[in-house]
Amino acid sequence: MKKLLSLFLLFPMLFFAQKKEIVQDSTDYDYIIIEGDSIARSSIDLEEVMLLNKLSFESYAENKEYLILRRKTIKVYPYAKLAAERLQTMQERMDAIQRKSLKRKYARRVQRYIEEEFSDELKKLTRTEGQILVKLIHRQTGTTTFDLIKELRSGWRAFWFNSTASLFNISLKREFDPENVKEDYYIEDILQRNFQNGVLEPQEPAVYFNFYELTDKWSSTKN
């Protein structure tokens, strides 16, 4: 032990050099410490960003129509998003209930809750805003408003029929179809742009399509 101590005092650089050789690595990494994460990362996973083309319109009137559609889409999208969330929650809980009487009781309770939450605001919507809402409900749920009423009529019949169909006099069977309806493509374009700029909170749609292919199609159609 005394000899080891003497060597350390006489040749300190020898010991430090040996220690350095042990931990030396031929590859250098820059690690990133993220707040709230105890694990250092060599990289960060970034969310996919959709690159959107600059829109061009054939006329001033078409540009004006797009701006009006944008305002109305931004207004009604949160209702469709919330409807999809409520529907998913309701279906999950209904599946867990065995007795039909309890299911009906739960459905009525959900109906009253949603009517209190939605009705006053929905009554303020215009006819065209109601049409957009019906399309977006199909986009977010994968089901038309008509089929929702048919499937959930014990709980949502009064809400959707009274607050939507009778007020707006529109087809509740209307689907969101950006592949064949140019207005629906514009609605999708509006959603994507406002998801990116943070105006709207994104929600995974139940209706899937390739937005880039749609853009190419409608650009080619216009040209």
BAPA-669573 format. One record per residue (C-alpha): x, y, z. Coordinates in steps of 0.001 Angstrom, whole numbers, padded with zeros to 6 digits, always signed. Layout:
% BAPA-669573
XYZ...
END
This chain:
% BAPA-669573
+000000+000000+000000+002833+002397+000838+004514+001578-002472+001315+002326-004349+000933+005625-002537+004565+006523-003307+004042+005797-006985+000952+007973-007003+002845+010886-005418+005853+010532-007712+004055+009896-010972+000541+011402-010763+000319+011946-014519+000715+008219-015101-002448+007420-013182-004487+010189-014781-003357+009187-018244-004398+005599-017669-007813+006671-016471-008304+008802-019540-007458+005897-021849-010095+003699-020215-013004+006092-020861-011826+007311-024237-014258+006665-027047-013603+007025-030743-017136+008340-031339-018405+011652-029948-022087+012203-029169-023954+015369-028303-026660+014404-025842-029852+016392-025309-031459+016672-021894-035238+017214-022115-036993+018692-019102-039009+016058-017289-037105+013186-018938-034388+011375-016980-032872+009814-020113-030349+011734-022215-031130+011496-025919-028835+011679-028909-031727+012843-031097-035263+014196-030877-038208+012706-032760-039951+015468-034672-043587+015389-035724-044293+015045-039417-044978+018391-041065-047182+018587-044135-045868+020920-046818-048731+022918-048274-048706+024577-051660-049600+028199-052100-053215+028436-053181-054160+030115-056422-057684+030959-057504-059192+031455-060924-061089+034563-059912-061668+037059-057152-065071+035480-056518-063498+032051-055926-060963+033587-053561-063761+035298-051651-065714+032038-051397-062639+030320-049969-062217+033003-047308-065869+032676-046295-065528+028885-046207-062404+029246-044057-064175+031388-041481-067099+028978-041236-064929+025854-041127-062824+027241-038296-066038+028061-036435-067706+024638-036652-064731+022245-036574-064482+022302-032744-068090+021030-032547-067311+018091-034834-064150+017310-032874-066000+017399-029584-068818+015282-031008-066282+012617-032026-064778+012640-028539-068193+012381-026874-069239+009602-029238-066127+007549-028512-066558+007968-024760-070234+007109-024979-069641+003972-027040-066899+002753-024709-069126+003160-021686-072157+001703-023420-070137-001386-024334-069265-001828-020667-072933-001703-019587-074722-005037-019800-078321-004176-018936-080386-002431-021617-082252-000349-019060-078986+001045-017727-077824+001756-021267-080970+003769-021973-080575+005627-018700-076965+006467-019487-077860+007538-023041-080550+009917-021755-078060+011432-019330-075549+011962-022137-078291+013503-024270-079152+016068-021601-075489+016866-021059-074790+017410-024754-077929+019468-025294-076880+021782-022487-073353+021969-023917-074195+022382-027609-077745+023500-028280-077491+027231-027659-074397+027524-029818-075717+025313-032615-078844+027396-032904-076635+030350-033835-075155+028544-036837-076211+029470-040352-077480+026934-042867-074115+026671-044628-072308+026312-041300-074669+023458-040487-073837+021802-043812-070122+022037-043071-070721+020645-039587-072493+017576-040970-069554+016939-043316-067015+017344-040541-068952+015019-038246-068562+012355-040924-064849+013222-041267-064222+012863-037530-066482+009903-036749-066608+007984-040032-070396+007929-039700-073004+010206-041200-075226+012200-038887-078197+010203-040193-076576+006899-039186-075591+008332-035815-079225+009169-035149-080278+005735-036340-077712+003978-034170-077951+006169-031080-081530+007427-031357-082206+006509-027741-079697+009114-026627-078878+011547-029421-082058+011581-031522-083459+014818-030123-080106+016573-030165-079035+015923-033736-082480+015962-035339-083890+019044-033624-080692+021092-033512-079390+020244-036978-081866+018863-039515-084890+020999-038727-082872+024191-038345-080735+023859-041453-082958+021778-043729-079959+019792-044959-079265+016165-045752-078031+014327-042696-076711+011608-045017-074089+013971-046432-070537+012592-046345-067168+014324-046393-065808+013596-049872-062738+015700-050796-061893+013346-053653-065008+014272-055625-066258+017531-054106-064038+020563-054523-065554+022381-051548-064660+019422-049337-061092+019560-050617-060968+023247-049705-062322+022393-046250-059511+019862-045791-056970+022415-046997-058318+024920-044474-058069+022365-041673-054485+021413-042503-053336+025032-042660-054977+025899-039366-053627+022762-037684-050146+023925-038596-050559+027507-037433-052147+026436-034143-055586+027949-034718-057261+024515-034571-056331+021485-032499-055790+018462-034763-057723+015260-034307-057113+012081-036265-059899+011759-038859-061925+008605-039270-062013+009167-043041-058592+008706-044654-057215+010004-047939-053951+011273-049396-053975+015065-049229-051071+015435-051685-052873+013328-054273-055980+015434-053767-053954+018602-054271-052490+017265-057513-055910+016204-058722-057653+019502-058077-054714+021519-059387-054784+019497-062601-058542+019878-062864-058254+023633-062531-055494+023836-065147
END
